[in-house]
Amino acid sequence: MSIFENQIIYNNDNTVSVPFGRAAEWYILQHPLLKNTRLKSQSCLNTPQLIKEQIIKLCRVEGAVDFLEWECIGKKKSTNRIDDIIELTTKGEEYIKEIQVGIKKDKLCWSWIMYCAGDGNTCQHLCGGIGECISSCSNYNLVNNLRNGNDMHCCSVRVHSFSRLSNLNTSHPLYIKIEGCHRPSNLLNTENRQVTRINLTRQIRDKITISRRADHQTTKEIKGKLLISLNGATEEELNNALLNNREICDNKKLKRFIVREDRRLKENTGSWTILHYLIEEVLKPKGYILYYQQPDLSQPEDSAEHYYQLTVSDEFWLRNGRDFGQFCIGIDGKYDLNIDRAPILTMIVENNAQYGTPLAFGT
């Protein structure tokens, strides 16, 4: 039994209530209607505006790294995940009190539609065709029978997730409703729908990304780590895993995903974006940054201003160095171990007892 199974509340209106976080994705993955189904999604509504109004804040589930962040007109934005966590701010708590006394109306703070992508050409299109549009359909002559990348024409299966501000102080604030069908029940389905594109779960994508960024593992090493979860699986379980591509995928897809992640890490919204956010939002307020310089590519290559520079330390290390340090030693790190091949310098101080303690790290 999964730890999430007891977190699902089944309601009389064909919805379920779940906590924000991993339980939401777990429920969707377990639903029989979504077996061997790749889901696409529309834009998540209401949430960005309420974040802008500082009524709610978005938090990532622990270990979440598979998302994009960028800045637009000075505001930080990011892609959504089904396991995102919405919390009330202090202003939001005051807003809830006004809702309770009838001064203000309740609002949707999360509204997201995910839908079947129609892989395998086995689903019934909204026009009635099976696997393809009927000739009289306006989508018939379009590429893949779709007007655009978010056209939901290829299947009627929908996953609606929604939550209101008044739900946020409850233990199960997120509601999920799954409806529709892949094809009419009177049609015999003899085909196993196989997902042909990357369909890995968010948790698996996180695991791959962390293995790549932190441990610099190869495609083969990462594939081996993913297969550990299927040790002892039955033949049927292995076949299902290969069909839905949620826990594992073939080497070609995995390599393509890793290449994309490497590129995204470097070119996401500018070089070193993730580290820049960590420095400005997390490390600087705690006093860990001794020196930080972003590169000025207009400067000549023999100028120090042309390069990225960062030195981090800790108050405890600095005090040790001041009070007990006799000699300072710099050790050149193996810079081929990080993706950007940035040289790392470790600074160590040696005391009278000839013991070393770290002083700072620089790149």
N, C-alpha and C positions, 0 to 999 in steps of 0.2 A: 504494500500500500504506500502510495506517495504521501509525503508530508503535506501536500496541497489538497488532498482529497477531502479532508475534514474542514477545509476553509471555504468550501463551495456551499452556498445556500440556494436551494431551488425554490423559486417563487411560483405562485399560481398563474401568473400572466406569461408563462413560458420564458421568463428571464431568469438569470442567476445573479446572485450578488457575490462579489469576491473582494478581498482586500486589494489595494493597489500593489503592484510588484509582480513577482514571478508567477503567482497563482493564476493571473489572467491569461498569460500565454499557455500555461499548463492545461487549463480548462479547454481552450480553443484547440490545442493539439490533440486532446483526448476525444473530442466530439466525433462520433461515427460519421456524420455528414461530411466532415473535413478530412477524412482519411485519404491519403495520396492527393492532397489538394495544395496547390500553391496559391497563397493569398496576396493580392495587391491591395493598395489602400488609397483612399482619397485623403485630402488634407484634414488634419485635426482641427475642428472648429472651436470657437469660443475661448479656448485656453490661452492663445497668444494675447488676446485683448485684455483678459483679466490679469495676466502677468504684467502687462504694460501699465494697468491701473493699480498695480501693487496690492491686489486683493488676494492673489494666490502666488505660490512659487512652485517651480517644478524641480523635483529631485530625481536623481538617477538611482536605480536599484544598485546595491553593492556589486561591484565587479563589472558594471556596464561601461564598455568602451566603444561599442559599435554604433557611433552616431557622428553626425557632422555638426560643426559649429562655425558661425561666421558673424561678421558685424555688418549691420545695415543702418546707416544714418546714426552711428554712435551707439546702437542698441545691439546687444548680443542675442543671436537667434540660434536655434538648433533644430535638427530633425527629431521627430517624435518616435517613441517606442511604445508598444502595447504594455510593457512592464514599467512605464514611467510612474512616478509617485507625485500626486498633487497634494500640497499642504496649504493651509490658510496662513496668511501673514497676520500681524497685529491689526492691520487695517481690515483684513478679511474677517477676523473675529468680531470686530465692531459691526461689520456689515451683517454678519449672521444674527447678531442681537437685534438689529433693525428689521431683519426679515421676520424674526420670531414675534415681534410686537406689531407687525403689519405696516411698518413705515416703508419698507422696500420689498420688491418682488424677488422671489428666488430666481436664480439663473443657472443655466447649464454651464458648467465649468469644463466639461469634457464631452465631446461628441465626435465620434470617429466611425467611419464605415470602411470595413475591409471586405473584399469580394473575391470570388473565385476567378482566377486568370483564364480558365477554360483550356488548360493544357491537355494535349492528347486528342483534341478534336472529338471528344465523346459527350460534351455537354450540349444541352439545348440552348440555342441562342434566344434572345427575347423575341425575335421575329418568328420563332417556331422551328427553324432549321436545326438539325442535329450535326454538330461539328462545323457547320458553315451556314451562312445566311441563305435564305430563300431568294430566288431571283428578283422578287418584287421589293425586297428590303432596300432601304436607302444606303445601307452599309455594304451591300453585295459587292460592289466594284472597288471597295477600299482595301488597302493592304491589311491583311489579317482581319478584315471585316470590322475595323476599328476606326473611329473618327480621330482619336488621340490616345495617348498612353493611359489615360484615366477613364476611358470608355468602358462601362460595365455591361456591354451588350452580349458578351459571350456566354454568360451564365447568370442564373437568377439567385444563386447562393450569396447571402449577405451576412456579415458579422457586424452587428451594431453594438458599440460600447458607449455608454453615456453615464454622466454623473452630474449632480447638482451641488451647488454650494452648501445647501443644507445637509447633504449626505457626508460631507467631509469630516465631520466630527463623529461619525459612526465607524464601527469596526469593518464593515463591508460596503464601502462607498461606491464601488464601480459596478454598474449593471451591464450585463452582456446578453444579447438576444441573437440567436442564430436562426435564420429562416431561409426558405427557398428550397429548390431541389436541382440536382445536376441534369436530370432528364426525367420525363414522366414515368410513373410507377408501372404503367402498362407496357412500357418498352423493355424488352429483355436486354440487360447489359452484360455481354459476355467478355468485354474487354477490361483489363486492369489498367486504370488510368495511371500513367507513369509521368512523373515530373521530370522534365528535361532540362530545366534551368536551376540555378542555385536556389535552394529552398531551406537552407540551414536555419535552425532556430536562433533567436537572439543570444541565448545562453551559449550555444556552440560557437557562434560568430565571436562572442566575447573571448571564449577560450582560445580560439585560433589567433585572434589579434594579440592577446596578451602573450601567448607562446612565441609569436613572431617578434613583437616589440621588446619584450623583456628578456627572453631566452635566445632570440635569434635562431629559432629552430627552422629546419628545412621543411619542405613539403612532405617528405617521407617521414620525418620525425613527428610532425604534427598529425599526419594520418595515423601513425602508430598510437599516439595519445588518444585520438578519437575512437579507435577500435577497442580500447580497453573497456569502454562502457558496454560493449557487446560480447564480452567474454562470457561463455556459457549460454549464449542465446540459442534458441531453437532455430531450425531451418526456416520456419514460417516468419519468425521475428526478423531474421536476417533479410529475407525476401522483402518484407514490408519496409525495412530500413532503406533498402536499395531503391524501392519504388518511390517512397516519399521524399528521400534526400534530406531529411530533417536532422539526422544525427551524423551521417556520413555522406560523402559524395565521391565521385570518381576523381582520380588524380588530376585530370585535366581541369575540371571545375575548381578543385581546391587550389591548384597553382594559379589559376586566373584570379581567384579571390585574394590570394596572398599578394600577387603582383599589384592588384588594385589597392590593397591596404598599404603597401609600401609607397605607392604613388600618392595616396591620399594623405599619408603621414607627412610627406614632404611638400605637397602642393595643395592641400586641403583648402585653405584660404590664405596662403602665404607660408613661407618657410617657418618651421618651428612653432606653429600656432599653438599646439597643445602645451608645449613647454612654456611659451610666453604667458598663457593663461595661468598656468601653475605658479609661475614666478610672481606675476602681478597680483593675483587674487589670493594665493595661499601662503607662499613663502615670504614675500616682502612684509606683510602685516605681522608675521611672527619674528621678524628680524634675522632671517637666515641668509639674506642676500648681502654680500659685501660689495659686489660690483656686478653691474649688468649693462651690457652694451649691445644694441642691435646693429647689424652691419649696414654700412653706408657704401653701396656698390659704386657710387660716383667717385669715391676715393681710389687712388692707385693701389695696386695689389701689394706693394711694399709698405703700405701704410697700415697701422694698427686699426684705424677706423674702418677699414674695408671689411673687417672680420667680426663675427659674432664672438662675444666674450662674456663669460659668466663665472663668478666665484661665489661659492656657498660655504657657510660655516655654521657654527653653533656657539652660543654664549659659553657653555661649559667648556668646549674645546679651547676657545680663545682665552678664557681665564687660566686654564691649565698651561697654555703656552706662555702666557704672561708671567705666571708665578713660578713655574718649574722648568720651562724650556731653556736649554743651553745651546742647542744647535737646531737649525731648521734644514730639513732635507726635502728636495723635490723629486718625485718619482714619476717618470713618464709612463702613462698607461698604454695598454694595447688598444689603440684606437680602431683597429680593424674589427673589433668586436661589436661596435655599434653601427647602425645602418648608415649614418651620415659620415662615418669614418672621422669623427671629430677627435682631435688629440685631447686626452684627459691628463691633467697634472694633479697628483696627490701630494699635498704638503704635510709633512710630519715633523714634530719637534721631539728632540731627545733630551731626557732629563739627566740628572747626575748619576742615577742608578742605571743609565744606559737603556732605559725603557722608552719606547716610542709611543706617541699618542697623536691621533689625527688633528690637524690644525684647520685645514680647508681643502676644498676640491675646486679645481678650475678647469675651464675649457675655452 
